[in-house]
């Protein structure tokens, strides 16, 4: 068991670059294993993230896993039993399962599926996320979807030319996009993907076109954005790391596109002539170019364009105005912080509108 604990600590640490749920952070178990934790998540909020194999024969330029020479790994049975011991003692409530690829892709993918099969066969019905490997067989993808609550494959970057800057092994059209379409067929509404922002030098315009294409074609339930980090020993060790704000801005743009129904044309206005996204709240930037919104007559879309107003509040305003006119700020039902953001973009009867910055300057 001591050997398993050592492997668990090492192979969870190597999994930390994959994002498996919103708002995650890392906590440490006494065994040294990393648990990703989101206190606001419903259902499972403590997920063990672990690699089946801690070494890889692929040549991804930014990945530290390929540098590992220890060749630490679990067998499917060993990993299943190790996780179940954590689950039964309430240390972990879910599992995110991925792997390096030290040898044949099909063989490693088969081991990931076998781990999932053992867990379900042993009576584990909790949250299970299985990472699909680039180039995986369609039948293995279907089997992973059969056992897992969610499956995913990282798109990594925006296209073939950008991927060639990161890997001489993976083919974007075949290993990534074709597999994403198979994943969408096998697990509709239950799959996600991840972009590594800045690793291949892609512009924000390229990123926008990529995510818009993904949402319209394979319809992932979520796209995650990870800022590239230059890590010692990798081929990109000397490249400048991507600032964290850039991935945060992409989460905001993503939300406007997916949840708020902002159009592609208006979101493209956020990207300058050099193809770059500004380090500013994208919703506020767009609101500065619009007329003030009267909450007594505004459509749902109009309200969702106001900074500080989300879907829940927008629907509450639509209901409230059926009972009485919205005349003063407190009638909006916003928190003080949200109200401070919203007031400059609202037109309330008898309330002078606050001055706002003009345009995007």
C-alpha positions in Angstrom: 0.0 0.0 0.0 3.0 2.3 0.6 3.9 1.9 -3.1 0.4 2.8 -4.1 0.4 5.9 -2.0 3.7 7.1 -3.5 2.3 6.5 -7.0 -0.9 8.2 -6.1 0.9 11.4 -5.0 3.0 11.5 -8.2 0.4 10.6 -10.7 -2.2 13.0 -9.3 0.4 15.8 -9.3 1.0 15.3 -13.0 -2.7 15.6 -13.8 -3.0 19.1 -12.5 -2.8 20.7 -16.0 -6.1 19.2 -17.0 -9.2 21.2 -15.9 -12.2 19.0 -15.0 -14.7 21.3 -13.5 -15.4 25.0 -13.1 -13.8 26.9 -10.2 -11.6 24.1 -9.2 -8.7 24.4 -6.8 -6.2 21.9 -5.4 -6.1 20.4 -2.0 -3.8 17.8 -0.6 -4.7 14.6 1.1 -2.5 13.2 3.8 -1.4 10.6 1.2 -0.1 13.4 -1.0 -2.9 13.0 -3.7 -4.3 16.1 -5.3 -8.1 16.6 -4.9 -9.8 19.2 -7.1 -12.4 20.9 -5.0 -15.3 23.2 -5.8 -17.4 24.1 -2.8 -20.2 25.5 -5.0 -20.5 22.5 -7.1 -23.7 20.5 -6.8 -23.4 16.7 -6.3 -19.8 15.7 -6.5 -17.4 18.4 -5.4 -14.3 16.5 -4.5 -12.6 14.9 -7.5 -9.5 12.8 -7.5 -7.5 13.7 -10.7 -5.0 11.0 -11.6 -3.0 9.6 -14.5 -3.0 5.9 -15.2 0.5 6.3 -16.7 2.9 9.0 -15.7 5.2 9.0 -18.7 4.5 9.6 -22.4 6.1 8.9 -25.8 4.3 11.8 -27.5 6.3 15.0 -28.2 3.9 17.8 -27.0 6.2 20.8 -26.7 4.7 22.2 -23.5 3.9 19.0 -21.6 6.0 18.0 -18.5 4.7 14.4 -18.6 6.9 13.5 -21.6 9.9 14.4 -19.5 9.3 11.8 -16.8 11.7 8.9 -16.8 10.3 7.2 -13.6 7.6 5.3 -15.6 5.3 5.2 -12.7 1.9 3.7 -13.5 -1.1 1.9 -12.2 -2.7 -1.2 -13.6 -6.5 -0.8 -14.1 -7.3 -3.0 -11.1 -4.7 -1.3 -8.8 -6.0 2.2 -9.7 -9.7 1.1 -9.2 -8.9 -0.3 -5.8 -6.9 2.7 -4.7 -9.7 5.1 -5.7 -12.4 2.9 -4.0 -10.4 3.0 -0.8 -10.5 6.9 -0.9 -14.1 6.9 -1.9 -15.2 4.5 0.9 -13.4 6.7 3.5 -15.0 9.9 2.1 -11.7 11.4 1.0 -12.8 11.6 -2.6 -16.3 11.6 -4.2 -15.4 11.4 -7.8 -12.7 10.5 -10.3 -11.1 12.2 -13.3 -9.1 9.6 -15.1 -6.5 10.4 -17.7 -3.1 9.0 -18.8 0.2 9.6 -20.5 0.8 7.4 -23.6 4.0 5.5 -22.9 3.2 2.9 -25.7 0.4 2.1 -28.1 -2.5 4.5 -27.9 -5.1 1.8 -28.3 -3.6 -0.3 -25.5 -3.6 2.6 -23.1 -7.1 3.7 -24.0 -8.2 0.1 -23.5 -6.7 0.3 -20.0 -8.6 3.5 -19.2 -11.8 1.8 -20.3 -11.0 -1.3 -18.2 -10.5 0.9 -15.1 -13.9 2.4 -15.6 -15.5 -1.0 -16.2 -13.9 -2.4 -13.0 -15.2 0.6 -11.0 -18.8 0.2 -12.2 -18.6 -3.5 -11.7 -17.5 -3.0 -8.1 -20.6 -0.9 -7.4 -19.2 2.6 -7.8 -21.9 4.8 -9.3 -20.4 8.2 -8.4 -19.0 10.8 -10.8 -16.5 9.5 -13.4 -14.8 11.5 -16.0 -12.6 9.6 -18.6 -10.2 11.4 -20.8 -10.1 10.2 -24.4 -6.7 9.9 -25.9 -5.8 11.5 -29.3 -6.3 8.9 -32.1 -8.5 6.6 -29.9 -10.6 4.0 -31.6 -14.3 4.7 -32.0 -15.3 1.6 -30.2 -13.1 2.6 -27.2 -14.7 6.0 -27.2 -18.2 4.4 -27.2 -17.2 2.1 -24.3 -15.8 5.1 -22.3 -19.1 6.9 -22.8 -21.0 3.9 -21.6 -19.3 3.9 -18.2 -18.4 7.6 -17.7 -20.6 10.5 -16.7 -18.4 12.7 -18.8 -15.7 12.2 -21.5 -13.4 14.7 -23.0 -10.5 15.3 -25.4 -8.4 18.4 -25.4 -8.6 20.3 -28.7 -5.4 22.1 -27.4 -5.1 24.7 -30.1 -7.0 26.3 -33.0 -6.0 24.3 -36.1 -3.5 22.1 -38.0 -0.8 24.7 -38.5 -0.8 25.7 -34.8 -0.8 22.0 -33.7 2.3 21.4 -35.8 4.1 24.0 -33.7 3.3 21.8 -30.6 3.5 18.2 -31.9 5.0 16.4 -34.8 2.9 13.3 -33.9 -0.7 14.4 -33.6 -2.8 15.2 -36.6 -5.4 17.9 -36.0 -8.0 16.7 -38.5 -7.8 13.0 -37.7 -6.6 12.7 -34.1 -8.5 15.7 -32.7 -11.4 16.9 -34.8 -12.6 13.5 -36.0 -12.4 12.1 -32.5 -14.3 15.1 -31.1 -17.1 14.3 -33.6 -17.1 10.6 -32.5 -17.2 11.8 -28.8 -20.2 14.0 -29.6 -22.1 11.1 -31.1 -21.2 8.8 -28.2 -21.9 11.2 -25.4 -24.2 14.1 -26.5 -24.4 16.7 -23.8 -21.8 14.9 -21.7 -18.4 15.9 -23.2 -16.0 18.8 -22.9 -12.7 20.0 -24.3 -9.9 22.4 -23.4 -7.7 25.0 -25.1 -4.2 25.8 -24.0 -4.2 29.6 -24.5 -1.0 31.0 -26.0 1.0 27.8 -26.4 1.1 27.9 -30.2 1.0 31.6 -30.6 -2.6 31.7 -31.9 -4.4 35.0 -31.9 -7.6 35.6 -30.0 -9.4 35.9 -33.3 -8.3 32.4 -34.2 -9.5 31.2 -30.7 -12.9 32.8 -31.3 -13.4 31.2 -34.7 -12.3 27.8 -33.2 -14.7 27.9 -30.2 -17.6 29.1 -32.4 -16.9 26.2 -34.8 -16.8 23.7 -31.9 -20.0 24.9 -30.4 -21.8 24.8 -33.7 -20.4 21.4 -34.9 -19.7 19.1 -31.9 -21.5 21.0 -29.2 -19.4 20.4 -26.1 -21.2 21.0 -22.8 -18.2 23.2 -21.9 -14.9 24.5 -23.2 -12.1 25.0 -20.6 -9.3 27.6 -21.1 -5.9 27.1 -19.6 -3.2 29.8 -19.8 0.0 28.3 -21.2 2.8 28.0 -18.7 6.5 27.7 -19.7 7.8 24.8 -17.7 11.5 23.9 -17.2 12.8 21.2 -19.5 10.1 21.4 -22.1 10.7 22.7 -25.6 8.8 25.9 -24.8 10.6 26.6 -21.6 12.0 29.9 -22.9 8.7 31.1 -24.3 6.8 33.7 -22.2 4.0 32.3 -20.2 0.5 33.5 -21.0 -0.9 35.9 -18.4 -3.7 34.4 -16.4 -6.1 37.2 -17.3 -6.2 36.0 -20.9 -7.9 32.7 -20.0 -10.2 34.5 -17.6 -11.4 36.8 -20.4 -12.0 33.8 -22.6 -14.3 32.3 -19.9 -16.2 35.6 -19.9 -16.5 35.7 -23.7 -17.5 32.0 -23.8 -20.3 32.7 -21.3 -21.6 35.6 -23.4 -21.6 33.3 -26.5 -23.1 30.2 -24.8 -25.3 31.4 -21.9 -26.3 34.9 -22.8 -26.9 34.5 -26.5 -24.6 37.3 -27.7 -24.1 37.1 -31.5 -20.8 36.3 -33.2 -20.7 39.6 -35.0 -21.0 41.7 -31.8 -18.4 39.5 -29.9 -15.9 39.9 -32.8 -16.0 43.7 -32.1 -14.1 42.8 -28.9 -11.1 41.8 -30.9 -8.8 44.5 -32.3 -7.2 44.7 -35.7 -4.2 42.7 -34.5 -6.5 39.9 -33.4 -6.1 40.5 -29.7 -8.7 40.6 -26.9 -8.5 43.5 -24.4 -7.9 42.9 -20.7 -11.3 44.3 -19.7 -14.7 42.9 -18.9 -16.1 42.1 -22.4 -19.7 42.6 -21.3 -18.9 46.1 -20.0 -16.9 46.9 -23.2 -20.0 46.0 -25.4 -22.4 47.9 -23.1 -20.4 51.1 -23.5 -21.4 51.2 -27.1 -25.2 50.7 -26.5 -28.0 53.0 -25.5 -29.1 52.8 -21.9 -31.6 50.1 -21.1 -35.0 50.9 -19.5 -35.8 47.8 -17.4 -39.6 48.6 -17.7 -39.6 47.9 -21.5 -36.4 46.0 -22.1 -36.4 42.5 -23.7 -34.6 39.6 -22.0 -31.7 40.1 -24.4 -31.5 43.8 -23.6 -31.3 43.1 -19.9 -28.6 40.4 -20.4 -26.5 43.0 -22.1 -26.3 45.1 -18.9 -23.2 44.4 -16.7 -24.2 43.1 -13.3 -27.4 41.5 -14.6 -27.4 37.7 -15.1 -30.1 35.3 -16.3 -31.7 34.9 -12.8 -31.9 38.6 -12.2 -33.1 39.4 -15.7 -36.0 37.0 -15.4 -36.8 38.4 -11.9 -36.9 41.9 -13.4 -39.3 40.7 -16.1 -41.6 39.2 -13.4 -41.4 42.2 -11.1 -42.4 44.8 -13.7 -45.6 42.9 -14.3 -46.6 43.8 -10.7 -45.4 47.4 -10.6 -43.1 49.8 -12.5 -39.4 49.7 -11.7 -38.7 53.3 -10.6 -35.7 53.3 -8.3 -32.5 51.1 -8.1 -33.7 49.0 -5.2 -36.6 47.8 -7.3 -34.1 45.9 -9.4 -33.3 43.5 -6.6 -29.5 43.6 -7.3 -26.8 43.3 -4.8 -24.8 46.5 -4.1 -21.9 45.3 -6.1 -24.0 44.3 -9.1 -26.0 47.5 -8.8 -22.9 49.6 -9.0 -21.9 47.8 -12.2 -25.4 48.1 -13.8 -26.5 51.6 -13.0 -24.4 53.4 -15.6 -26.1 51.4 -18.4 -29.7 51.7 -17.1 -32.4 54.4 -17.7 -34.6 54.6 -14.7 -37.5 57.1 -14.4 -36.4 60.1 -12.4 -32.8 58.8 -11.9 -30.0 60.6 -13.6 -27.8 58.2 -15.6 -24.2 57.9 -14.5 -21.6 58.9 -16.9 -19.8 56.0 -18.7 -16.7 55.7 -20.7 -17.4 56.2 -24.4 -16.6 53.5 -26.8 -13.9 51.0 -26.1 -11.2 53.4 -25.0 
